[in-house]
Amino acid sequence: MPQIELKQAEQADHQLIVNLMQFYNYDFSEWVPLSFAEDGFFAIRPKLEYLSSPTTIPLLILVDAKIAGFVIVDDEVHAAGAQHNIG
């Protein structure tokens, strides 16, 4: 059975998460029209400051000690009564 782990990302991991966001945007583009920037990557807002915010908790998903994805928990809620957001 695969070993699944959530690991809080350190600042050194933040660029890795930004890179993984390209795949997230690719998958998301099936439902929402997203366009490429001139460099061929999806145009995403700068995230390094956001990932360093004290109200943001970036997590890496590891499967058998290898990077499989990420999760970001923050306080940018969009539903009444919610305290946290997964974004």
N, CA, C and O atoms as CSV, one atom per row, in Angstrom:
chain,resi,resn,atom,element,x,y,z
A,1,MET,N,N,0.847,-1.171,0.000
A,1,MET,CA,C,0.000,0.000,0.000
A,1,MET,C,C,0.901,1.246,0.000
A,1,MET,O,O,1.880,1.295,0.744
A,2,PRO,N,N,0.578,2.253,-0.829
A,2,PRO,CA,C,1.404,3.465,-0.887
A,2,PRO,C,C,1.378,4.231,0.429
A,2,PRO,O,O,0.358,4.289,1.116
A,3,GLN,N,N,2.501,4.805,0.758
A,3,GLN,CA,C,2.636,5.659,1.943
A,3,GLN,C,C,2.324,7.095,1.527
A,3,GLN,O,O,3.074,7.685,0.750
A,4,ILE,N,N,1.225,7.667,2.034
A,4,ILE,CA,C,0.816,9.023,1.690
A,4,ILE,C,C,1.104,9.929,2.878
A,4,ILE,O,O,0.785,9.597,4.020
A,5,GLU,N,N,1.708,11.072,2.595
A,5,GLU,CA,C,2.124,11.984,3.662
A,5,GLU,C,C,1.854,13.428,3.244
A,5,GLU,O,O,2.045,13.789,2.083
A,6,LEU,N,N,1.414,14.246,4.186
A,6,LEU,CA,C,1.334,15.692,4.007
A,6,LEU,C,C,2.491,16.303,4.778
A,6,LEU,O,O,2.675,16.028,5.963
A,7,LYS,N,N,3.265,17.132,4.098
A,7,LYS,CA,C,4.424,17.758,4.717
A,7,LYS,C,C,4.297,19.262,4.546
A,7,LYS,O,O,4.117,19.749,3.431
A,8,GLN,N,N,4.391,20.000,5.644
A,8,GLN,CA,C,4.329,21.455,5.516
A,8,GLN,C,C,5.526,21.924,4.703
A,8,GLN,O,O,6.672,21.592,5.007
A,9,ALA,N,N,5.241,22.698,3.669
A,9,ALA,CA,C,6.302,23.177,2.780
A,9,ALA,C,C,7.114,24.257,3.485
A,9,ALA,O,O,6.578,25.089,4.216
A,10,GLU,N,N,8.393,24.219,3.250
A,10,GLU,CA,C,9.284,25.261,3.745
A,10,GLU,C,C,9.444,26.303,2.647
A,10,GLU,O,O,9.039,26.079,1.506
A,11,GLN,N,N,10.027,27.425,2.988
A,11,GLN,CA,C,10.189,28.486,1.992
A,11,GLN,C,C,10.966,27.982,0.774
A,11,GLN,O,O,10.693,28.407,-0.349
A,12,ALA,N,N,11.909,27.101,0.979
A,12,ALA,CA,C,12.678,26.549,-0.142
A,12,ALA,C,C,11.810,25.734,-1.100
A,12,ALA,O,O,12.206,25.507,-2.244
A,13,ASP,N,N,10.625,25.286,-0.648
A,13,ASP,CA,C,9.705,24.500,-1.481
A,13,ASP,C,C,8.716,25.364,-2.260
A,13,ASP,O,O,7.997,24.847,-3.116
A,14,HIS,N,N,8.665,26.666,-1.983
A,14,HIS,CA,C,7.626,27.512,-2.576
A,14,HIS,C,C,7.704,27.571,-4.099
A,14,HIS,O,O,6.665,27.547,-4.758
A,15,GLN,N,N,8.883,27.645,-4.669
A,15,GLN,CA,C,8.985,27.673,-6.131
A,15,GLN,C,C,8.509,26.348,-6.723
A,15,GLN,O,O,7.915,26.332,-7.801
A,16,LEU,N,N,8.761,25.252,-6.039
A,16,LEU,CA,C,8.254,23.946,-6.468
A,16,LEU,C,C,6.729,23.970,-6.559
A,16,LEU,O,O,6.157,23.467,-7.526
A,17,ILE,N,N,6.072,24.552,-5.559
A,17,ILE,CA,C,4.610,24.634,-5.572
A,17,ILE,C,C,4.132,25.505,-6.735
A,17,ILE,O,O,3.169,25.158,-7.419
A,18,VAL,N,N,4.803,26.629,-6.954
A,18,VAL,CA,C,4.442,27.489,-8.089
A,18,VAL,C,C,4.574,26.704,-9.395
A,18,VAL,O,O,3.727,26.833,-10.279
A,19,ASN,N,N,5.617,25.900,-9.525
A,19,ASN,CA,C,5.792,25.076,-10.723
A,19,ASN,C,C,4.655,24.055,-10.854
A,19,ASN,O,O,4.124,23.849,-11.946
A,20,LEU,N,N,4.286,23.423,-9.743
A,20,LEU,CA,C,3.193,22.444,-9.784
A,20,LEU,C,C,1.863,23.092,-10.144
A,20,LEU,O,O,0.979,22.431,-10.689
A,21,MET,N,N,1.712,24.373,-9.847
A,21,MET,CA,C,0.478,25.080,-10.193
A,21,MET,C,C,0.237,25.093,-11.702
A,21,MET,O,O,-0.908,25.209,-12.138
A,22,GLN,N,N,1.279,24.977,-12.492
A,22,GLN,CA,C,1.101,24.911,-13.941
A,22,GLN,C,C,0.262,23.684,-14.321
A,22,GLN,O,O,-0.604,23.769,-15.193
A,23,PHE,N,N,0.519,22.549,-13.668
A,23,PHE,CA,C,-0.257,21.340,-13.949
A,23,PHE,C,C,-1.696,21.488,-13.459
A,23,PHE,O,O,-2.631,21.038,-14.121
A,24,TYR,N,N,-1.870,22.122,-12.292
A,24,TYR,CA,C,-3.205,22.400,-11.768
A,24,TYR,C,C,-3.978,23.249,-12.775
A,24,TYR,O,O,-5.137,22.959,-13.074
A,25,ASN,N,N,-3.339,24.296,-13.299
A,25,ASN,CA,C,-4.007,25.151,-14.282
A,25,ASN,C,C,-4.315,24.392,-15.563
A,25,ASN,O,O,-5.362,24.609,-16.173
A,26,TYR,N,N,-3.430,23.517,-15.974
A,26,TYR,CA,C,-3.693,22.703,-17.163
A,26,TYR,C,C,-4.958,21.867,-16.965
A,26,TYR,O,O,-5.836,21.848,-17.828
A,27,ASP,N,N,-5.047,21.180,-15.832
A,27,ASP,CA,C,-6.236,20.375,-15.563
A,27,ASP,C,C,-7.488,21.241,-15.465
A,27,ASP,O,O,-8.543,20.876,-15.982
A,28,PHE,N,N,-7.368,22.390,-14.798
A,28,PHE,CA,C,-8.499,23.290,-14.595
A,28,PHE,C,C,-8.968,23.900,-15.914
A,28,PHE,O,O,-10.134,24.275,-16.039
A,29,SER,N,N,-8.072,24.005,-16.901
A,29,SER,CA,C,-8.428,24.637,-18.179
A,29,SER,C,C,-9.468,23.839,-18.964
A,29,SER,O,O,-10.014,24.336,-19.948
A,30,GLU,N,N,-9.741,22.624,-18.542
A,30,GLU,CA,C,-10.803,21.838,-19.176
A,30,GLU,C,C,-12.178,22.473,-18.920
A,30,GLU,O,O,-13.095,22.324,-19.728
A,31,TRP,N,N,-12.311,23.175,-17.803
A,31,TRP,CA,C,-13.597,23.762,-17.424
A,31,TRP,C,C,-13.623,25.282,-17.520
A,31,TRP,O,O,-14.690,25.872,-17.686
A,32,VAL,N,N,-12.474,25.914,-17.419
A,32,VAL,CA,C,-12.397,27.376,-17.435
A,32,VAL,C,C,-11.391,27.782,-18.504
A,32,VAL,O,O,-10.284,27.243,-18.531
A,33,PRO,N,N,-11.743,28.714,-19.382
A,33,PRO,CA,C,-10.778,29.119,-20.419
A,33,PRO,C,C,-9.587,29.867,-19.810
A,33,PRO,O,O,-9.736,30.975,-19.294
A,34,LEU,N,N,-8.444,29.268,-19.874
A,34,LEU,CA,C,-7.203,29.882,-19.404
A,34,LEU,C,C,-6.265,30.025,-20.595
A,34,LEU,O,O,-6.258,29.180,-21.490
A,35,SER,N,N,-5.487,31.074,-20.605
A,35,SER,CA,C,-4.584,31.281,-21.739
A,35,SER,C,C,-3.131,31.258,-21.269
A,35,SER,O,O,-2.821,31.413,-20.088
A,36,PHE,N,N,-2.271,31.059,-22.243
A,36,PHE,CA,C,-0.841,31.024,-21.968
A,36,PHE,C,C,-0.260,32.436,-22.022
A,36,PHE,O,O,-0.739,33.300,-22.757
A,37,ALA,N,N,0.775,32.642,-21.231
A,37,ALA,CA,C,1.555,33.874,-21.330
A,37,ALA,C,C,2.501,33.728,-22.525
A,37,ALA,O,O,2.565,32.666,-23.145
A,38,GLU,N,N,3.221,34.779,-22.840
A,38,GLU,CA,C,4.121,34.736,-24.002
A,38,GLU,C,C,5.251,33.723,-23.848
A,38,GLU,O,O,5.838,33.295,-24.842
A,39,ASP,N,N,5.563,33.335,-22.607
A,39,ASP,CA,C,6.637,32.368,-22.388
A,39,ASP,C,C,6.152,30.920,-22.494
A,39,ASP,O,O,6.935,29.987,-22.315
A,40,GLY,N,N,4.839,30.730,-22.789
A,40,GLY,CA,C,4.306,29.390,-22.961
A,40,GLY,C,C,3.772,28.762,-21.682
A,40,GLY,O,O,3.256,27.645,-21.719
A,41,PHE,N,N,3.884,29.450,-20.559
A,41,PHE,CA,C,3.323,28.972,-19.303
A,41,PHE,C,C,1.968,29.633,-19.072
A,41,PHE,O,O,1.682,30.689,-19.636
A,42,PHE,N,N,1.138,29.010,-18.242
A,42,PHE,CA,C,-0.097,29.652,-17.848
A,42,PHE,C,C,0.257,30.894,-17.040
A,42,PHE,O,O,1.153,30.869,-16.197
A,43,ALA,N,N,-0.449,31.964,-17.306
A,43,ALA,CA,C,-0.226,33.210,-16.578
A,43,ALA,C,C,-0.922,33.100,-15.218
A,43,ALA,O,O,-2.151,33.071,-15.148
A,44,ILE,N,N,-0.147,33.041,-14.158
A,44,ILE,CA,C,-0.717,32.998,-12.819
A,44,ILE,C,C,-0.178,34.172,-12.018
A,44,ILE,O,O,0.933,34.650,-12.248
A,45,ARG,N,N,-0.993,34.621,-11.074
A,45,ARG,CA,C,-0.541,35.711,-10.218
A,45,ARG,C,C,0.705,35.265,-9.455
A,45,ARG,O,O,0.843,34.086,-9.126
A,46,PRO,N,N,1.607,36.195,-9.176
A,46,PRO,CA,C,2.779,35.830,-8.352
A,46,PRO,C,C,2.319,35.243,-7.019
A,46,PRO,O,O,1.433,35.792,-6.364
A,47,LYS,N,N,2.919,34.141,-6.629
A,47,LYS,CA,C,2.463,33.418,-5.441
A,47,LYS,C,C,3.496,33.343,-4.321
A,47,LYS,O,O,3.153,32.919,-3.217
A,48,LEU,N,N,4.734,33.734,-4.557
A,48,LEU,CA,C,5.754,33.530,-3.534
A,48,LEU,C,C,5.441,34.319,-2.260
A,48,LEU,O,O,5.649,33.807,-1.160
A,49,GLU,N,N,4.946,35.554,-2.386
A,49,GLU,CA,C,4.587,36.335,-1.196
A,49,GLU,C,C,3.378,35.707,-0.494
A,49,GLU,O,O,3.342,35.613,0.733
A,50,TYR,N,N,2.393,35.280,-1.285
A,50,TYR,CA,C,1.206,34.616,-0.738
A,50,TYR,C,C,1.597,33.363,0.042
A,50,TYR,O,O,1.082,33.132,1.136
A,51,LEU,N,N,2.495,32.558,-0.503
A,51,LEU,CA,C,2.906,31.323,0.160
A,51,LEU,C,C,3.659,31.587,1.452
A,51,LEU,O,O,3.681,30.733,2.338
A,52,SER,N,N,4.277,32.756,1.575
A,52,SER,CA,C,5.034,33.111,2.776
A,52,SER,C,C,4.172,33.793,3.840
A,52,SER,O,O,4.647,34.056,4.945
A,53,SER,N,N,2.916,34.079,3.517
A,53,SER,CA,C,2.024,34.764,4.452
A,53,SER,C,C,1.788,33.896,5.692
A,53,SER,O,O,1.668,32.676,5.579
A,54,PRO,N,N,1.721,34.515,6.868
A,54,PRO,CA,C,1.460,33.728,8.085
A,54,PRO,C,C,0.075,33.089,8.115
A,54,PRO,O,O,-0.161,32.178,8.908
A,55,THR,N,N,-0.849,33.550,7.263
A,55,THR,CA,C,-2.195,32.965,7.222
A,55,THR,C,C,-2.331,31.909,6.127
A,55,THR,O,O,-3.428,31.410,5.878
A,56,THR,N,N,-1.237,31.574,5.484
A,56,THR,CA,C,-1.231,30.571,4.409
A,56,THR,C,C,-0.394,29.374,4.850
A,56,THR,O,O,0.722,29.535,5.344
A,57,ILE,N,N,-0.939,28.177,4.668
A,57,ILE,CA,C,-0.219,26.951,5.018
A,57,ILE,C,C,-0.061,26.104,3.756
A,57,ILE,O,O,-0.982,25.379,3.380
A,58,PRO,N,N,1.104,26.190,3.096
A,58,PRO,CA,C,1.333,25.346,1.923
A,58,PRO,C,C,1.812,23.953,2.359
A,58,PRO,O,O,2.691,23.822,3.211
A,59,LEU,N,N,1.226,22.942,1.769
A,59,LEU,CA,C,1.565,21.560,2.093
A,59,LEU,C,C,1.945,20.812,0.819
A,59,LEU,O,O,1.349,21.016,-0.238
A,60,LEU,N,N,2.930,19.958,0.936
A,60,LEU,CA,C,3.287,19.057,-0.165
A,60,LEU,C,C,2.651,17.703,0.102
A,60,LEU,O,O,2.625,17.228,1.238
A,61,ILE,N,N,2.141,17.089,-0.951
A,61,ILE,CA,C,1.620,15.732,-0.861
A,61,ILE,C,C,2.713,14.803,-1.373
A,61,ILE,O,O,3.184,14.944,-2.502
A,62,LEU,N,N,3.109,13.857,-0.536
A,62,LEU,CA,C,4.138,12.889,-0.904
A,62,LEU,C,C,3.517,11.492,-0.954
A,62,LEU,O,O,2.738,11.117,-0.078
A,63,VAL,N,N,3.864,10.746,-1.969
A,63,VAL,CA,C,3.467,9.344,-2.070
A,63,VAL,C,C,4.752,8.552,-2.182
A,63,VAL,O,O,5.541,8.740,-3.108
A,64,ASP,N,N,4.946,7.676,-1.238
A,64,ASP,CA,C,6.192,6.905,-1.154
A,64,ASP,C,C,7.408,7.827,-1.204
A,64,ASP,O,O,8.387,7.554,-1.898
A,65,ALA,N,N,7.322,8.932,-0.450
A,65,ALA,CA,C,8.397,9.920,-0.285
A,65,ALA,C,C,8.700,10.708,-1.556
A,65,ALA,O,O,9.721,11.393,-1.620
A,66,LYS,N,N,7.830,10.626,-2.577
A,66,LYS,CA,C,8.014,11.385,-3.815
A,66,LYS,C,C,6.893,12.407,-3.949
A,66,LYS,O,O,5.756,12.139,-3.562
A,67,ILE,N,N,7.206,13.555,-4.485
A,67,ILE,CA,C,6.229,14.628,-4.632
A,67,ILE,C,C,5.108,14.188,-5.569
A,67,ILE,O,O,5.357,13.729,-6.683
A,68,ALA,N,N,3.864,14.337,-5.094
A,68,ALA,CA,C,2.699,13.962,-5.895
A,68,ALA,C,C,1.746,15.132,-6.091
A,68,ALA,O,O,0.854,15.061,-6.937
A,69,GLY,N,N,1.915,16.206,-5.329
A,69,GLY,CA,C,1.022,17.342,-5.463
A,69,GLY,C,C,1.175,18.299,-4.300
A,69,GLY,O,O,2.144,18.243,-3.543
A,70,PHE,N,N,0.192,19.181,-4.175
A,70,PHE,CA,C,0.234,20.181,-3.106
A,70,PHE,C,C,-1.178,20.549,-2.691
A,70,PHE,O,O,-2.141,20.311,-3.420
A,71,VAL,N,N,-1.283,21.131,-1.514
A,71,VAL,CA,C,-2.521,21.688,-0.985
A,71,VAL,C,C,-2.135,22.991,-0.308
A,71,VAL,O,O,-1.096,23.077,0.346
A,72,ILE,N,N,-2.981,24.008,-0.469
A,72,ILE,CA,C,-2.741,25.276,0.215
A,72,ILE,C,C,-3.974,25.591,1.046
A,72,ILE,O,O,-5.086,25.646,0.521
A,73,VAL,N,N,-3.778,25.796,2.339
A,73,VAL,CA,C,-4.849,26.181,3.251
A,73,VAL,C,C,-4.610,27.640,3.619
A,73,VAL,O,O,-3.503,28.020,4.002
A,74,ASP,N,N,-5.664,28.460,3.500
A,74,ASP,CA,C,-5.526,29.871,3.865
A,74,ASP,C,C,-6.817,30.362,4.500
A,74,ASP,O,O,-7.749,29.585,4.708
A,75,ASP,N,N,-6.870,31.654,4.808
A,75,ASP,CA,C,-8.063,32.217,5.429
A,75,ASP,C,C,-8.887,33.061,4.460
A,75,ASP,O,O,-9.712,33.867,4.891
A,76,GLU,N,N,-8.672,32.885,3.157
A,76,GLU,CA,C,-9.439,33.613,2.138
A,76,GLU,C,C,-10.738,32.876,1.857
A,76,GLU,O,O,-10.926,32.308,0.781
A,77,VAL,N,N,-11.634,32.892,2.843
A,77,VAL,CA,C,-12.870,32.108,2.757
A,77,VAL,C,C,-13.873,32.750,1.804
A,77,VAL,O,O,-13.900,33.968,1.624
A,78,HIS,N,N,-14.696,31.893,1.200
A,78,HIS,CA,C,-15.696,32.335,0.237
A,78,HIS,C,C,-17.098,31.873,0.630
A,78,HIS,O,O,-18.062,32.123,-0.093
A,79,ALA,N,N,-17.206,31.209,1.760
A,79,ALA,CA,C,-18.502,30.710,2.219
A,79,ALA,C,C,-18.753,31.211,3.643
A,79,ALA,O,O,-17.861,31.186,4.492
A,80,ALA,N,N,-19.952,31.654,3.880
A,80,ALA,CA,C,-20.306,32.146,5.206
A,80,ALA,C,C,-20.053,31.083,6.260
A,80,ALA,O,O,-20.421,29.923,6.080
A,81,GLY,N,N,-19.434,31.473,7.347
A,81,GLY,CA,C,-19.164,30.561,8.444
A,81,GLY,C,C,-17.873,29.768,8.314
A,81,GLY,O,O,-17.441,29.141,9.281
A,82,ALA,N,N,-17.252,29.782,7.148
A,82,ALA,CA,C,-16.012,29.025,6.966
A,82,ALA,C,C,-14.852,29.775,7.625
A,82,ALA,O,O,-14.819,31.006,7.636
A,83,GLN,N,N,-13.916,29.024,8.166
A,83,GLN,CA,C,-12.730,29.625,8.781
A,83,GLN,C,C,-11.487,29.459,7.929
A,83,GLN,O,O,-10.532,30.226,8.047
A,84,HIS,N,N,-11.509,28.451,7.068
A,84,HIS,CA,C,-10.352,28.171,6.222
A,84,HIS,C,C,-10.803,27.892,4.798
A,84,HIS,O,O,-11.965,27.569,4.550
A,85,ASN,N,N,-9.880,28.021,3.880
A,85,ASN,CA,C,-10.111,27.787,2.469
A,85,ASN,C,C,-9.003,26.877,1.959
A,85,ASN,O,O,-7.842,27.031,2.338
A,86,ILE,N,N,-9.356,25.950,1.117
A,86,ILE,CA,C,-8.336,25.160,0.417
A,86,ILE,C,C,-8.287,25.708,-0.991
A,86,ILE,O,O,-9.258,25.627,-1.742
A,87,GLY,N,N,-7.129,26.274,-1.340
A,87,GLY,CA,C,-7.027,26.923,-2.638
A,87,GLY,C,C,-5.745,26.627,-3.325
A,87,GLY,O,O,-5.514,27.108,-4.434
